[in-house]
Amino acid sequence: MRRVSTTLTFLAATFLPALGPLYAQDKVAVSAFPAVVSAMQKFADDKEVAGTVTLVATAKEIKHLHASGFADIKQNQPLTEDSIFWIASMSKPVTGVCVMILVEEGKLDLDSPISEYLPEMKSLKLADGTSAKITLRHLMTHTSGMAELAEGEVYTAKTLAEAAERYSKVKVLFAPGSKWQYSQTGINTAARIVEVVSGKTFDKFLEERVCKPLGMKDTTFYLNGEQMKRLAKSYKRAENGDLEEAPIFLLAGKSPTDRNRFPAANGGLFSTAKDYSKFCRMLLQEGTLDGVRILSEKSVEVFRTPCTGELTTGFTPGNAWGIGCCVTRAPEGVTAMLSSGSFGHGGAYGTQAWIDPVKGRCYILMTQRSNFPNADASGVRKVFQEEAAKAID
């Protein structure tokens, strides 16, 4: 049954594009790059992933959009173009844009001590007992040195205020700015600063200043009942090669609909490929989309400009860090098809979004596999971007 279903999906994606606008959906004609469809279908058939939704867009339009495989294997439920995914750390660039909105308005300064906004952070100290002078830029570039909370405390806070109070007691592992080390606490601390300065909860600020203006109706920390029906299940690959269901660890056992948890700016968002493409296309167009301006051109430039100097950063070679986003300096390996200066982020369960401002395009991959050895260097990402780049060139 699965082979028949996936074969029909491939045939539809291959031949329907010729019918053009008769199959328009949200003003975007259904289209797909056959080589991408074939490659993604093979990953699903080989049980590397349950399925994928892939999207390629320019600043002006979507060039490729296709769903392969399953949202729920047991129920034989196929993925669709509007399936919802937990996008994990793809939340970080969205957080970066929220920070830059307030920087642009003069309400935040990237290089001011975070204790100016959160007095409790004055208690953060280096190993020698001296005060840790952490700035907002340090938080957003993973150079703050802030350690993570102990297991069992990470995602149990009900509000960002409560979480930030816990963060004010963590160790500072190195002098801020001297090293790069991924810090979830740092990103969530920045989101708490957004709350304090704006007077709104982070989820409300995001909704009002980014999601609603861009028409991102399915991007949220808290799913509703209808959205839950479109949520793709997460899987892990077992030793025998089968795919087994896996929980979303960030939820700490709670439902995606449960609002009794803080909006985790480091990785708590859910979204669709089409929704996230609006965010990417806004950045491709230097801060504006469909007549709506989110950021100025100058702010977008600051956002995507490397500011980690010569520090070695993760999670693949040749990268630096901007304000909540990874920046490709020297494309190689999994980033070889990207131009120098491309920026974006991946997620823990294999989701990826990369924006190439030189070639004027973005690549979005949605999938839900929990145990990739390195989600940023997965074969699924590499093949998708390679085939998509060939097709659009």
C-alpha positions, 0 to 999 in steps of 0.5 A: 500500500505504501509503495502504491501511494508514494508512486502516485504521489511521484506521478502527480508531482511530475505531471501536474505542473504541466497543467499550470494555474488550474491547480493554483493554491494560495495563489501559487501554482502547484509545481515540483522539480522531478529530480527533487521529488524522486530523491525525497521519495527514495529517502522515504521508501528507504525509511531514512525518514517518514517523509519530507515537504520541500520548498524552493523559492525566490524573493517573488515566488515559490518555484517548487513545493512537494510532499513525499511520504507519511505524516503518520506511518501507522495510520497511512496518513500522507504528508501534505503541503500544509503539514505542520512540523516542529521546527526546533532551532529554526525558531532562533532566526525568528527570535533574531528578527524579533530582537532586531525589530527592537534594536531598529526602534532604539529600544535595545542595544546589541552591545549593552550588558543584559543586566541593564534589561534583566537586573537578576543577570548581575549574579552571573559570574566567571569561575574566578568570581568576577562579573560576567559582562554578557551582551545581547550580541553574545546571547544571539551568537552563542558566545555568552558562555552561559551553561544549560540548566540541569536535566529535568529543569530545562523545559519545566518553567511556565513562563520566560520570566521563571526560566530567566530567573533559573538562568541567572544562576547557571555557570558562565563557562568562559569569558563572553566573546572568547569562544563559541558554544551553543547555548539554549539559555542564551537565546531564551534570555534574549526572548525574555529581554524582548518581553521586558522591553516590549511589555508583551509575552514573547509569543504575542510579540512574535504574533503581532510583529512578525507572523500576522503581518507576514500571513504566517497563520500556522507558525506558533508555539501553541497549536490549536485543535485543527492544527494538531490534525496536520502535525507530522509525527516524529520518528527515530530510526531503529537499529533494524532500519524501521522507523519508530515514533519519538516524542518531541523532547522540548514539550517535556511530556506536554501536548503541543496545545498546552499553553502552561509552558513558556514560549521557548524561543530557542526551539519551540515553534511549529510551522509549515514549509509555506509559512516559513517561506514567507519569513525567508522571502521577507529576508531575501527582499531585505525586510519586506514582503507583499508590501509589508515591511518587518525590518529595514534593509540596514537591520537585515544586513546586521542580522545576517552579517557574521559577528563571531570573528575568527571563532570556530562555530558549529555545526558544519565547517566554514560557518560563522554566526549572525544575530540568531542565524548561522552564516556560511562563509566558506561553502563546502560539503553539505553547503557547497551549493550555497553562496558565501554569505548564505544564512539560515538554521537547521532544527534538531529533527532534520528541518532546514531553511537556508537563504542565499542572497547572492542567487536570490533563493531559499531552500526549505526542508521539513522532516521529523527524524529525531536521531540523525547523527548530525541533522545539519549534515544529513544526506537528506539535506545535502541531496535536496539542496543539490538537486534543487540548485541544479533544477532552479539554475 
